[in-house]
């Protein structure tokens, strides 16, 4: 009887093949609870790689990758992160969409709750899970160009008819400019 029970257990649980999750619900939420009780100086590296990730409803990146090193300090947990990805933007000259590569690195301290002199607004939650999505979004938004241009030699649009001058030449561009 016990032999068949063990056999069923082996079939049911040891032959389980996990399905890879490519877009989890909280892609940058990590468990750092084990580092809280470690000696000062202990660190752990986390690697992130997603084909597409949505950091907020209005901010989606493709080919997202990055690393985060979490180190235990006397004040809390120091997060040193480096993230990069491609962002779909619209060129201000020709209004075509293109993929802009952006990257950001930052260091932030997640303080212990019991520290009253903490300068940071970031605290380690009770459950030991920190979400780097909002931090990554904020720092990557700072790296986004103010006036995105698809390429340096972009000719833009014709002032009169609105045709994309990168694709065709219109009759207005052949005329001399009157002063």
Steps between C-alpha positions, in 0.01 A plus 500: 500500500771750593699405191216603266456822694866586449474404136200731448680779684803462273291507185290790612772728640841395370396492136351848518641731234464869582367729229723803446327828580603770255284786627428461870254731673770670710818453297736699725365393839767304685520332838780651707378381839789257531752788480351691795645260758832443322827660618587848377674484163303203368372556147301314240467560124170477312476484121196605297434421136161541332399530133246765607413652835243759604635703791184711522185535288668768286857365484583178313848382403612225266823299526519594867797376699688602808673407819447603859749448782343512846747554785437493875613819675456624859222735380310250284535347154691681228368437148745561216321440171570527130205467259465540125238445232340635185221755513256570216509876431376738233752717313432873544609575141329235284246358752604139424525254786838349580670304777731704725752316714516637855692394808525620857696408809424608853568432865227530763485407867200313640510587871390289793167612645636548851755764388348841573788698350459343156539757223346267244128466437558135406448240771533123502144360510394257771469212250858552376404558135615818330374613162756671281250576221419856613865585558600355162216690332599831660868469412430375146256787442778743588711344224227537239591775248295820519489534121528148359646484149496174305841570342729805478443549126119499530355761260160525668175604336429757229365821651241542225360156414620286794667226296785310666815632334695186595279298262432740209586846370204730450462797264530746788858398574608567139378863517740767629412651836362854473617756751 
